[in-house]
Amino acid sequence: MMRRREFITLLGGAGVIEKKTPAARAQQPKRVGVLMGGAGTEPASQSQLTIFVQGLRKLGWIEGQNLQMEVRWSAADLPLSDAYAADLVELFKADVLLCQATVNLMALQRATQTIPIVFISIADPVGQGIVPNLTRPGSNITGFSDPEFSIAGKWADLLKQMVPSIERVAVIFNPQTSPPSELYLSAIEAAAPSVGVEAMAAPVLSTAELEATLERLSHDRNIGLIFPTSAFTILRAKLIVEAVARYRLPAIYPRDAYMAEGGLMQFSDDLSEQFRLAPFYVDRILKGTKPGDLPVHLPTKFKLIVNRKTASALGIEVPLGILLAADEVIE
């Protein structure tokens, strides 16, 4: 794994971030198409997109001058993913595509095998068969990976540490919109015996099923909940956190959106870092580098966040070991 400084050095050091005037670029603005996994109304997603745009600007790529950008938000809607992928490829005719979420990447792969694609937030791209290896991914795809699926075992372990009475963990996901969730589930099942819990799948296909599933699980007083990274559940973070609190269920989450609503605990990589680094890859590709020659970047920053207020409301005394390990404790 590379640290950010090492990553920038790999891409050419100070030369990578040298600003150039629009006159030094090709006369026609370059086109960057962006297919985001969330909704445009989400503050967190808007913030991530802003980080990306600002990064491009620092590298000399400025909208309205030497850059055109089109952004689409699929919001975990499979037909929208395909429609927007076709739009960015066939109508916008992007020079480079940036995408977030596995279903969006798959949609873009169906739409083009030639336009360079830089992905963000794709879990274990080798394990999913997206690239053959991390060092030289080949083809027209490279990008920034989420943690390996083994992080799911850590979610189960942290949840058990937080509430030692837990005997089962339910893994809640939408299998249609989050293909990697089955692999997260397998990682949890593999780690469960050593953690001292039993893992169970709790697939949901709609908001109604999600609410019904949480109500059903609430009748098991020795259960904890795990929400793998998924646009479907992240888009429903407020509903989930409120329902989990109402049913007094301990849960661990993978993204900031849940903690913003009062979630109990989070363990994850720093997604914003991926959006900070992605402009360097887009810049290199626009200058002629083949995406397959750029290594897939693995996360190097992880964070554990605990909400003591939520824990107290659930009657949980946060263990000292968790408090000492936490990067942030919300009081």
Secondary structure as UniProt FT lines:
FT   HELIX           4..10
FT   TURN            11..12
FT   HELIX           13..17
FT   HELIX           22..24
FT   STRAND          30..36
FT   TURN            40..41
FT   HELIX           43..58
FT   TURN            59..60
FT   TURN            64..66
FT   STRAND          67..73
FT   TURN            75..76
FT   HELIX           78..86
FT   HELIX           87..91
FT   STRAND          96..100
FT   HELIX           102..111
FT   STRAND          117..123
FT   TURN            125..129
FT   TURN            139..140
FT   STRAND          141..146
FT   TURN            149..150
FT   HELIX           151..162
FT   TURN            164..165
FT   STRAND          168..173
FT   TURN            175..177
FT   TURN            179..180
FT   HELIX           181..195
FT   STRAND          198..203
FT   HELIX           207..217
FT   TURN            218..219
FT   TURN            221..222
FT   STRAND          223..226
FT   HELIX           231..234
FT   TURN            235..236
FT   HELIX           237..246
FT   TURN            247..248
FT   STRAND          251..253
FT   HELIX           256..260
FT   TURN            261..262
FT   STRAND          265..269
FT   HELIX           271..286
FT   TURN            287..288
FT   HELIX           291..293
FT   STRAND          302..307
FT   HELIX           308..313
FT   TURN            314..315
FT   HELIX           320..325
FT   STRAND          328..330
//
